[in-house]
């Protein structure tokens, strides 16, 4: 790894990739239990989740935190 490489685990990872990988890892039902937001619990889809998360910083932070947590497991 280059000494100039970012230490941020989210560097270069799109929100779509994060949500897609979390859905693959947990499924919508478990994801909705871990992060109780309507875009995960009521008729969930990648598209609707991305729209909500892009305009809701607190929810996006929770999703990003869960994603980083899955990287360290």
N, C-alpha and C positions, 0 to 999 in steps of 0.2 A: 504494500500500500504506500502510496506517495505521502511524503510528510506534509503535503498541502491538501490532502483529502479531508473532506468535512467529517467531523465527528457526530454530526446530527443524523440520527437514523432515518429521519424523514426527508433528508436532502435528496432531491431528484425523484421522489415518489409522489405520484399524483393522488389526489383524493379519490378518484375513481378506482385506482389500484388498491388503495387502503380499504375502501368499502367492499370491493369485490373479494379481496382476500379474507376479510373478516366474515363475510357471508359464507365463503367456502369453508372456513375454519369452524364456525359456530352454527350457521344456519340462521334464518331470520328470527325464529322463535327465541333461541338462546340469546341472540344479539339484542333483541328487544327486552329480555330480562336483565341483561347486563347494563344496557343503556336504555332506560325507559323513555323513549321519545316516539311520537306517533308515526314518524316515517319508517320506523322499524317494526311497529306493532300493528298498524292498521293498513292493510293492503300495500305491503312494502314492495319497493322496486329500487333498483340502482338509481334510475333517473330521478325519482321523487326524493330519494335520500340525498343525492348530490345537490339538488336545488335547495333543499332545506339547510344542509350543512354549510353550503357556501355563503348563506346569509345569516347564519346563527353561530357566532364565534364560540360560545360556551359549549354547544353541542359538538362542534367540530373538535374542540380541545379534548373532550371526553373520548371521541372516536379515535383521535390520534394517540391518546394515552393508552387506550386498550390495544391498539395496533403495536405500539412500541413494546408493551408488555408481552405480546405474543411472540415478538422477535427474541426476547430473552429467555423464553421457556425452553 
